[in-house]
Amino acid sequence: MNIANKTVLITGANRGIGRALVTEALRRGAKRVYAGTRSALQNTDKRVTPLTLDVTSVSEIQRAADDVDSLDVLINNAGVAIYDDLSNFDVIEQHLAVNFLGPLKVTQAFLPLLSRSKGAIVNNLSLASLAPLPVVPAYSISKAAAFNMTQSLRALLAGQGVTVHAVVLGPVDTDMNRGFEIPKASPESGRCASSMVWRRAKRTSFPILRPCPSPRAGALA
């Protein structure tokens, strides 16, 4: 994915993978990077515009959408992971609010701009969306929902010229994964999202049913 002279918005941009994505977008020549965070962001590059953006807040999402004039690439990166055993429904609902409904609400808010630019949506997911981890089942469930939402949006938005991509990551050494004593990639490494988003978002590994104007119900992409 070539983002030179493009406008990019990244949620969860203040640390970990999100911060690495901002750095990589600038390195690859992005014209403007909107960095969505819940707290203050320190970045001296004039191409970076901070946005106060809690993906669970409808008012903040709408305010951010009103502040952006044009957009080519939306990266839904903000997320939460809490150890649980599915006994606390508040924890389950929190995961769904941030990891599933958050990206969906942000996508819908910025869809008019992306439709105008024939842009791209990139959802930062996890291997847990395909193979759940028993120590974080609520997280796994929310990421599985986000994966299926991504696949659905690919079909639904194809007719508007908007492409939708999933980046399915393994373990990364961020605050979210600090408690896992397993091999992890650094957020800045070539094995992580900072490179994978741009290198691999141009293709997909899963067939989908696209809306088809013919009498058939659909056609495999």
Protein Blocks (a to p, Z undefined) as FASTA:
>chain_A
ZZehiacddehklgcjlmmmmmmmmmnopabdcdddfbdcddfbfkbccddddfkbmklm
mmmmmmpmbdfbdcdfbccddddehlamklmmmmmmmmmmmmmmmmmmmmmmmmmnopad
dddddfklmmccfklmmlmmmmmmmmmmmmmmmmmmmmnopacddddddddddfklmmpc
cddddfkbmkbmklmmmmmmmpcfbdcddddfbfbfbdcZZ
